[in-house]
């Protein structure tokens, strides 16, 4: 804990926390002069009993709020009587104190001014309180689990800003906003309500990746799950989707360094083989395509973090900073099994993975953005049958991934298994939507060009060519 002989600690102890007695008195007086307007506006701005520093003011506010919730008038007489019934009138200084509040606030003209001062002072007190807790925790903790402590208090500070920024939205406003959204869907006729991915059939089944959703792309190694995620990230960041709107995308690449990721994306966009690029032998036309691809990708709103062995709590803290600084609209994590959660590591890998999965879902909700998480599948598909069709139960290390995910996409390529009836189709990639919390499930088909690690929409003229037929629901 903080050292008692620390001059800074002693100085803080002598300081009075930020507050404004005049603003608190003005706000309470306004509530008794113009109750309906003052109370509703205060509640909309999230004024609570804790917003008042002076104890008597907290008590009076609670009495006012109690009367308001019961539909009773709020004035000098009713507030005084309510406090008298609670044996609290003498604690706040008697009826004369309440009369003084009204006398000093003849009108509610400055109501919004009072509310904002009280709100701001409350925020400052909460920041100070949280900071003091962090200081004491640092002294107790030493240098162990510092990343966990940092994430914990970053979250607490974020919660302060998030709580204070929100306001109570009337139901009529919610309906109005929703109808605007619905009208936009009718006008565009795309059926996409979330972030478009650039792949027609993925958007058809999901309506685009939805805010706060955790989308898991799972596959056995070398099936192309990283390529699919990077293609989606590229399309979203470049605005090469149905609404042509570029969006900032954060990529956490735990396995691949950023240079390798950039090279893969360059070759994919230019349509050239990365193997030939390594040899330094490229025809003039391919070199020119590579230059054009580099010029295009320099404009992409991509933010890449290639830190290895990243703790999930640190990943959340970094994503939170990126959201605040760049307003990222999509997060890609490659991949889940390479994340750590030191606090849970002693409980076994399954429990640790479950905690990581829960943390990623919580991050999606907190940032209100879709989070695409890549995940390995166990060997079970290959031991179960010769064509290795994966199931939800094959998600590696933990069934919690299946539970936390809103969407699970199981990726396979028949050409990898000679016994598969479609093994001769070298470009076929099948994505099975094995779970979709808010929509239909079913398989879609894409083209995958392995040499350039590029996925593409597949022509859908008949079932053999990949006609999409959902197993449930309609579009």
Secondary structure as GFF3:
##gff-version 3
##sequence-region A 1 475
A	DSSP	alpha_helix	7	14	.	.	.	ID=ss1
A	DSSP	alpha_helix	21	33	.	.	.	ID=ss2
A	DSSP	alpha_helix	35	44	.	.	.	ID=ss3
A	DSSP	three_ten_helix	49	51	.	.	.	ID=ss4
A	DSSP	alpha_helix	55	69	.	.	.	ID=ss5
A	DSSP	alpha_helix	76	85	.	.	.	ID=ss6
A	DSSP	three_ten_helix	90	92	.	.	.	ID=ss7
A	DSSP	alpha_helix	95	103	.	.	.	ID=ss8
A	DSSP	alpha_helix	111	141	.	.	.	ID=ss9
A	DSSP	alpha_helix	146	165	.	.	.	ID=ss10
A	DSSP	alpha_helix	171	188	.	.	.	ID=ss11
A	DSSP	alpha_helix	200	206	.	.	.	ID=ss12
A	DSSP	beta_strand	214	219	.	.	.	ID=ss13
A	DSSP	alpha_helix	225	238	.	.	.	ID=ss14
A	DSSP	beta_strand	249	253	.	.	.	ID=ss15
A	DSSP	alpha_helix	258	270	.	.	.	ID=ss16
A	DSSP	alpha_helix	274	279	.	.	.	ID=ss17
A	DSSP	alpha_helix	284	297	.	.	.	ID=ss18
A	DSSP	beta_strand	302	305	.	.	.	ID=ss19
A	DSSP	alpha_helix	312	326	.	.	.	ID=ss20
A	DSSP	beta_strand	330	334	.	.	.	ID=ss21
A	DSSP	three_ten_helix	336	338	.	.	.	ID=ss22
A	DSSP	alpha_helix	342	345	.	.	.	ID=ss23
A	DSSP	alpha_helix	349	367	.	.	.	ID=ss24
A	DSSP	beta_strand	370	376	.	.	.	ID=ss25
A	DSSP	alpha_helix	380	384	.	.	.	ID=ss26
A	DSSP	three_ten_helix	392	394	.	.	.	ID=ss27
A	DSSP	alpha_helix	400	404	.	.	.	ID=ss28
A	DSSP	beta_strand	407	412	.	.	.	ID=ss29
A	DSSP	three_ten_helix	414	416	.	.	.	ID=ss30
A	DSSP	beta_strand	428	436	.	.	.	ID=ss31
A	DSSP	beta_strand	442	449	.	.	.	ID=ss32
A	DSSP	three_ten_helix	450	452	.	.	.	ID=ss33
A	DSSP	beta_strand	454	457	.	.	.	ID=ss34
###
